[in-house]
């Protein structure tokens, strides 16, 4: 076994040299050989250490079952940190490992150089371990059910953070209030005493106790001037600025314009949340911001890694048997899927197509500046759409039917699907709806309606966080509809004959 | 550039990394909560009952879906790729394409109704259901004459076989001993010394087998249809399995009756129908005779259960009442179930209510999900 490790070490060094020779520029990499259970755990949680929630258990079970039934297999997993961590599946053949190691270097090169990753903290493993520890403490202190209820609700809206704040923090986020300030010094009126282990804590937390949440909000407005003064005292430690800007701006008035970051809004203004509950919301928010660049660069990043592992393998001295193994595995990775899109396949085809026409230096530039959306919009062309037999389809009656194969329509539809990470855009319009402290959300309708069953269930979860009435305005079949949620009940109001702005 | 330093390959022991399994357990608990809420409907599920517990059933787990704001997939254009050129109008699939469950090769293969379903097996249901049932009037004296020896661990000693070490007691002894020493050094590790050891020891005892018999009685007169038989069948299905947990031998005898009673096979019992009136006293008499001949109450735990629509010939009620009294006396518990689709209860039910002995359990079943209530009434 030691010998095997020794051999693999040498291989990893060799491939690193080859990769660097080809121009890839990556962080140091720690490879860990792990058994399937561990690898599938990391896959389900997105990290080796993360907080506890049943939804991860569900994902783990599904992935593990597929592995056990030999339906799918993860060969590797890379964590975007510095040094990067890469996990190799125990029992990979040597050729498989060679391919995977090359693939890993290209991913790490992408993490290191792509603009969208430039603001992600490079010590995320430690941060998430600390988050997990904190949530564990809250479980012990407030009971597992209470923590689970908060997590259920926050995870349901984890996508609704302002990802742009992640990229360009300094200018954009000036007007955002400090997270905890107002609630720390005496403002909090809600005491969730009943939360120590009881089942019904959401109801308790959000009802009677919080009756003066409204006056609470007004109080914040008044306190604005004194808080402004503190603004100077900003320390700049390494990475401090990453999250600092997001969270530490000190104005604390309810914003009057559309507000894109639902989680941040809840952290700051939800009238009925305890300090620890706010903390859980900010933990989820921070992790969501960390993961988003991976979501918005899935195709380009997998394509990049696949493009390079193939080139690296060609540089290595492979035996005939190894070449065959490699060819088999590579073809499995880039196998087109029957109806969906295989990001590896689409991604590598795009890179190969660009490589045919442009010098390699330009490819390195593109990997710095593009994400999936811009990559597809700028580089998916007629030839590729036709070569890959791409098409649009939709539900027509009981059938799924092809609607288009015109290359521009295919490209545009794909781009549309990638907007906002594929999630609907929900903005906050108001935090004191009808003067009663209600939260007014608006779905920025961009042509596709929401899933109404999911909408109602999710709205109830948001309501449990906010404490007071939560309203969502959206468009259903061309008509404006307002959903209102309170205490687990959702009502619908149609507003006919009104102009709908899109 | 020192290549050698920044690339490291390592292998650690990950066997204690159980996080996925722990959260899977929590997920499983939540699945069981859902099952519990729907137990009434689940235990009458045909795929489980008619396959004798071999097949499983699936139920949607709405509360275990991960809700979020998402687009309506049916109202949106998707992009896909094919192995050949696709032209507008070509049909890719039907709505039902999503029934693959856990066998699907990765998410996002196809859009469609993404309902999270959990597979429920007979064992899942049995575990949850039987947790809620209790055996009434378990009579310890009822033992057959045959017995064989069985070891029974019932004592703890300081000497013994290492294989029988009682870990919990040994640890407790060690903690006690060290507490008495009043050592100030709290970091010192817990040590187990030879005098802490405790061993489980056994005695050999004669073990008597426990026997139970279920007398399944059913009205097979014309008014008892498919629905009524299925209800009875479901009830007996769970009853037999529950009693098997409690007794080593469980027998079941099937007695069908209209105006006369006779013993039939299980197959006939649940499928055959006859016409004619109903005289319930006939089947009670038959049961009493059977008990007298084959199942002496001193050695058998007797569980008669009778299903009928209660449409008894009026003149028979008083005779049925007196025979039922005798039956209750010799049995552990007697179930009388009326399967009715109207809102009236019968004259026989009213008559039997005069028996105040708690061993007689009277239930009315109006719909399928009430089998669960009936089981809980009889076994409580």
Interface residues (C-beta under 8 A of the other chain):
Chain A: X1 X5 X8 X9 X12 X13 X16 X17 X20 X27 X28 X29 X30 X31 X32 X33 X34 X35 X37 X38 X40 X41 X44 X45 X49 X50 X52 X53 X54 X55 X56 X57 X58 X60 X61 X62 X64 X65 X66 X69 X71 X72 X83 X90 X155 X156 X157 X158 X159 X160 X336 X337 X338 X339 X340 X341 X342 X345 X346 X386 X388 X389 X390 X391 X392 X393 X394 X395 X398 X399 X400 X401 X402 X403 X404 X405 X410 X413 X414 X416 X417 X423 X424 X426 X443 X448 X449 X450 X451 X452 X454 X455 X457 X458 X461
Chain B: X1 X3 X4 X5 X6 X7 X8 X9 X10 X11 X12 X14 X15 X17 X19 X20 X21 X22 X23 X24 X25 X26 X27 X28 X29 X30 X64 X65 X66 X67 X68 X69 X70 X71 X72 X73 X74 X75 X76 X77 X78 X79 X80 X81 X82 X83 X84 X85 X86 X87 X88 X89 X90 X91 X92 X93 X94 X95 X97 X102 X103 X105 X106 X108 X109 X110 X111 X112
